[in-house]
Amino acid sequence: MARNLRTRHAEIDLLVRRGPLVVAVEVKTRRHHLAPELTVCTRQRSGLRRALMELAEGMRRRPRVLRIDVVAVRPLAADTWDVRCFPGVEFHPSPD
């Protein structure tokens, strides 16, 4: 749906939709960190959650389920990357 989407609560790297599910994806790339996914702090997750809920309220087809995923990217060699996806816990947008 979008990439690098700025809201008043957070910037969403990727916003994707599959049917009733809308996912905010946070992409973390770190050259010298063994676990880039661990660099997503509680405050950042909270901002992403608020941003996603606010966006869901304004969507024409309101999603039934929301989720925040983290994709961790680490370069290993010249053309080799370690890419791991960590799906988050699904939650429901606030009711009307």
JONOR-V577225 format. One record per pair of residues at least 24 apart in sequence whose C-alpha atoms are under 10 Angstrom apart, sorted by sequence separation. I is the first residue (numbers start at 0). J is the second residue. If there is no record, write none. Layout:
# JONOR-V577225
<<I & J> <I & J>>
This chain:
# JONOR-V577225
<<23 & 47> <44 & 68> <65 & 89> <66 & 90> <23 & 48> <44 & 69> <64 & 89> <65 & 90> <66 & 91> <64 & 90> <65 & 91> <66 & 92> <23 & 50> <63 & 90> <64 & 91> <65 & 92> <23 & 51> <63 & 91> <64 & 92> <22 & 51> <62 & 91> <63 & 92> <21 & 51> <39 & 69> <62 & 92> <63 & 93> <21 & 52> <61 & 92> <63 & 94> <36 & 68> <37 & 69> <9 & 42> <10 & 43> <21 & 54> <36 & 69> <38 & 71> <9 & 43> <21 & 55> <35 & 69> <36 & 70> <37 & 71> <8 & 43> <9 & 44> <11 & 46> <35 & 70> <36 & 71> <9 & 45> <10 & 46> <11 & 47> <35 & 71> <36 & 72> <55 & 91> <56 & 92> <8 & 45> <9 & 46> <10 & 47> <14 & 51> <34 & 71> <35 & 72> <55 & 92> <56 & 93> <8 & 46> <9 & 47> <33 & 71> <34 & 72> <35 & 73> <52 & 90> <54 & 92> <55 & 93> <56 & 94> <7 & 46> <8 & 47> <9 & 48> <11 & 50> <33 & 72> <34 & 73> <52 & 91> <53 & 92> <56 & 95> <6 & 46> <8 & 48> <9 & 49> <10 & 50> <11 & 51> <21 & 61> <22 & 62> <32 & 72> <33 & 73> <52 & 92> <53 & 93> <6 & 47> <8 & 49> <9 & 50> <19 & 60> <20 & 61> <21 & 62> <32 & 73> <51 & 92> <52 & 93> <7 & 49> <8 & 50> <9 & 51> <18 & 60> <19 & 61> <20 & 62> <21 & 63> <22 & 64> <23 & 65> <24 & 66> <25 & 67> <26 & 68> <27 & 69> <28 & 70> <29 & 71> <30 & 72> <31 & 73> <48 & 90> <6 & 49> <7 & 50> <8 & 51> <19 & 62> <20 & 63> <21 & 64> <22 & 65> <23 & 66> <24 & 67> <25 & 68> <26 & 69> <27 & 70> <28 & 71> <29 & 72> <30 & 73> <31 & 74> <49 & 92> <6 & 50> <18 & 62> <19 & 63> <20 & 64> <21 & 65> <22 & 66> <23 & 67> <24 & 68> <25 & 69> <26 & 70> <27 & 71> <28 & 72> <29 & 73> <30 & 74> <31 & 75> <48 & 92> <5 & 50> <6 & 51> <8 & 53> <17 & 62> <18 & 63> <19 & 64> <20 & 65> <21 & 66> <22 & 67> <23 & 68> <24 & 69> <25 & 70> <26 & 71> <27 & 72> <28 & 73> <29 & 74> <30 & 75> <4 & 50> <7 & 53> <16 & 62> <18 & 64> <19 & 65> <20 & 66> <21 & 67> <22 & 68> <23 & 69> <24 & 70> <25 & 71> <26 & 72> <27 & 73> <28 & 74> <6 & 53> <36 & 83> <6 & 54> <35 & 83> <36 & 84> <16 & 65> <34 & 83> <36 & 85> <15 & 66> <14 & 67> <28 & 81> <28 & 82> <13 & 68> <27 & 82> <11 & 67> <26 & 82> <12 & 69> <26 & 83> <26 & 84> <25 & 84> <24 & 84> <25 & 85> <24 & 85> <24 & 86> <24 & 87> <22 & 86> <23 & 87> <22 & 87> <22 & 89> <21 & 89> <20 & 89> <20 & 90> <20 & 91>>
